[in-house]
Amino acid sequence: MEVAGKIAIIPDVSLDHLVNDSSFVVKDKKILHRLELLEKFDDDDRKTILKVVDNYLATALLQTTHKKLKQKADLHKTRKPH
């Protein structure tokens, strides 16, 4: 495990990725730190925090999707001959 820990120092490669062949790598150390802190909360608090985060993510995703659809609609309006 010590050798694997040294290899995990390579940028963008986590020990979990090397050991478990994970398809997802947390590249942002601040996000990884927050996930580690989240694991320390009891189940009820963790569920509450995740519900709040899920709501923010869902809202952001909807806003992004709405913006893309609006841009497509605007693009189609400008392409139609009058």
Legacy VTK file of the C-alpha trace (Angstrom):
# vtk DataFile Version 3.0
C-alpha trace
ASCII
DATASET POLYDATA
POINTS 82 float
0.000 0.000 0.000
2.925 2.348 0.650
4.042 2.135 -2.994
0.510 2.760 -4.217
0.305 5.801 -1.946
3.444 7.216 -3.535
2.102 6.563 -7.030
-1.142 8.355 -6.097
0.866 11.570 -5.796
0.787 11.710 -9.604
-1.597 14.548 -10.576
-5.239 13.557 -11.179
-4.719 9.962 -9.996
-6.255 8.886 -6.709
-5.295 5.835 -4.665
-8.931 4.717 -4.910
-8.685 4.871 -8.699
-5.532 2.746 -8.692
-6.839 0.160 -6.234
-10.506 -0.056 -7.270
-10.227 0.889 -10.943
-12.830 3.610 -10.373
-14.161 5.416 -13.436
-14.537 8.685 -11.481
-11.633 10.701 -10.154
-12.067 13.717 -7.896
-9.541 16.179 -9.300
-10.495 19.138 -7.117
-8.863 18.697 -3.715
-11.375 21.080 -2.094
-14.275 18.901 -3.233
-12.479 15.782 -2.037
-11.911 17.427 1.345
-15.607 18.331 1.597
-16.589 14.743 0.795
-14.254 13.499 3.496
-15.833 15.924 5.991
-19.308 14.828 4.924
-18.461 11.216 5.759
-17.845 12.259 9.391
-21.446 13.437 9.948
-24.077 11.090 11.325
-26.541 9.601 8.835
-29.382 12.072 9.476
-27.163 15.140 9.098
-25.479 13.685 6.007
-28.871 12.969 4.398
-30.041 16.528 5.132
-26.875 18.053 3.685
-27.105 15.853 0.591
-30.758 16.824 0.056
-29.767 20.498 0.057
-26.863 19.842 -2.329
-29.109 17.715 -4.578
-31.665 20.534 -4.746
-28.999 23.072 -5.703
-27.592 20.719 -8.346
-31.042 19.994 -9.792
-31.814 23.714 -9.983
-28.486 24.473 -11.651
-29.004 21.648 -14.152
-32.500 22.879 -15.012
-31.252 26.434 -15.468
-28.417 25.255 -17.711
-30.787 23.118 -19.778
-33.282 25.982 -20.070
-30.526 28.346 -21.211
-29.339 25.883 -23.888
-32.886 25.327 -25.159
-33.479 29.068 -25.300
-30.244 29.563 -27.251
-31.322 26.855 -29.728
-34.750 28.435 -30.122
-33.192 31.854 -30.686
-30.811 30.357 -33.240
-33.708 28.782 -35.143
-35.579 32.102 -35.145
-32.640 33.883 -36.768
-32.248 31.172 -39.434
-35.873 31.217 -40.649
-36.384 33.198 -43.864
-38.945 36.007 -43.593
LINES 1 83
82 0 1 2 3 4 5 6 7 8 9 10 11 12 13 14 15 16 17 18 19 20 21 22 23 24 25 26 27 28 29 30 31 32 33 34 35 36 37 38 39 40 41 42 43 44 45 46 47 48 49 50 51 52 53 54 55 56 57 58 59 60 61 62 63 64 65 66 67 68 69 70 71 72 73 74 75 76 77 78 79 80 81
